[in-house]
Amino acid sequence: MIGVGKMKQYSNVLDKPLSKGKQEVSLSAFAFLFSELVQYNQTQVDNIAELERRLEDAGYAVGARALELLCHREKGNRRETRLLGILSFVHSTVWKALFGKVADSLEKGTEHEDEYMISEKELLVNRFISIPKDMGTFNCGAFVAGIVRGVLDNAGFPAVVTAHFVPVEGQQRPRTTILIKFAEEVAPNI
């Protein structure tokens, strides 16, 4: 038998081990699908806040599944139990798995002890979206905020997570900041 060697044949996609290989998605395919997700949800809502909430809900489901998969692949089925550990996991491991690079920055809020911020100069979900003038405050980063909330909630660190545009001097496009405000039950760990 020629070519059988070490190559193992799987009869079903579910039989393949999760730890084998990391698949990459074409950027144009992702941009097209995400644009369709935004357009579909836009036809289902009456205002920007509702659209952002729906995108956040879609992201939440992605975050919950990403946590399961990444804990299995990267950490041998172990989960972070410390606040700074889970924030670092989101900032580096989750971000790299989803966007191909570590987030630009992770900072602690200066005004409140229970607030943290993940900042990205050019968030991938905002890169290919043109926002009409009548939707001036709309931020597709709500999808990523949902992903972060999904990861944190399912790891046992409930939080309110929102996406905000922050103007940067000398740049045409604002950076996106994901603001994480942890729930009171997490506060003793801070």
Secondary structure as the mmCIF struct_conf table of DSSP 4:
data_model
#
loop_
_struct_conf.conf_type_id
_struct_conf.id
_struct_conf.beg_label_comp_id
_struct_conf.beg_label_asym_id
_struct_conf.beg_label_seq_id
_struct_conf.end_label_comp_id
_struct_conf.end_label_asym_id
_struct_conf.end_label_seq_id
TURN_TY1_P TURN_TY1_P1 ILE A 2 GLY A 3
TURN_TY1_P TURN_TY1_P2 GLY A 5 LYS A 6
HELX_LH_PP_P HELX_LH_PP_P1 MET A 7 GLN A 9
BEND BEND1 SER A 11 ASN A 12
HELX_RH_3T_P HELX_RH_3T_P1 VAL A 13 ASP A 15
BEND BEND2 LYS A 16 LYS A 16
TURN_TY1_P TURN_TY1_P3 LEU A 18 SER A 19
BEND BEND3 LYS A 20 LYS A 20
HELX_RH_AL_P HELX_RH_AL_P1 LEU A 27 GLN A 44
BEND BEND4 ASP A 46 ASN A 47
HELX_RH_AL_P HELX_RH_AL_P2 ILE A 48 LYS A 75
TURN_TY1_P TURN_TY1_P4 GLY A 76 ASN A 77
BEND BEND5 ARG A 82 ARG A 82
HELX_RH_AL_P HELX_RH_AL_P3 LEU A 83 SER A 88
HELX_RH_PI_P HELX_RH_PI_P1 PHE A 89 VAL A 94
HELX_RH_AL_P HELX_RH_AL_P4 TRP A 95 PHE A 99
BEND BEND6 GLY A 100 LYS A 101
BEND BEND7 ASP A 104 ASP A 104
STRN STRN1 SER A 105 LYS A 108
BEND BEND8 THR A 110 GLU A 111
TURN_TY1_P TURN_TY1_P5 GLU A 113 ASP A 114
STRN STRN2 GLU A 115 GLU A 120
BEND BEND9 LYS A 121 GLU A 122
HELX_RH_AL_P HELX_RH_AL_P5 LEU A 124 ARG A 127
TURN_TY1_P TURN_TY1_P6 PHE A 128 PHE A 128
HELX_LH_PP_P HELX_LH_PP_P2 SER A 130 PRO A 132
HELX_RH_3T_P HELX_RH_3T_P2 LYS A 133 MET A 135
TURN_TY1_P TURN_TY1_P7 GLY A 136 THR A 137
TURN_TY1_P TURN_TY1_P8 CYS A 140 CYS A 140
HELX_RH_AL_P HELX_RH_AL_P6 GLY A 141 ASN A 154
TURN_TY1_P TURN_TY1_P9 ALA A 155 GLY A 156
STRN STRN3 ALA A 159 VAL A 166
TURN_TY1_P TURN_TY1_P10 GLU A 169 GLY A 170
BEND BEND10 GLN A 172 ARG A 173
HELX_LH_PP_P HELX_LH_PP_P3 PRO A 174 PRO A 174
STRN STRN4 ARG A 175 PHE A 182
HELX_RH_3T_P HELX_RH_3T_P3 GLU A 184 ASN A 189
#
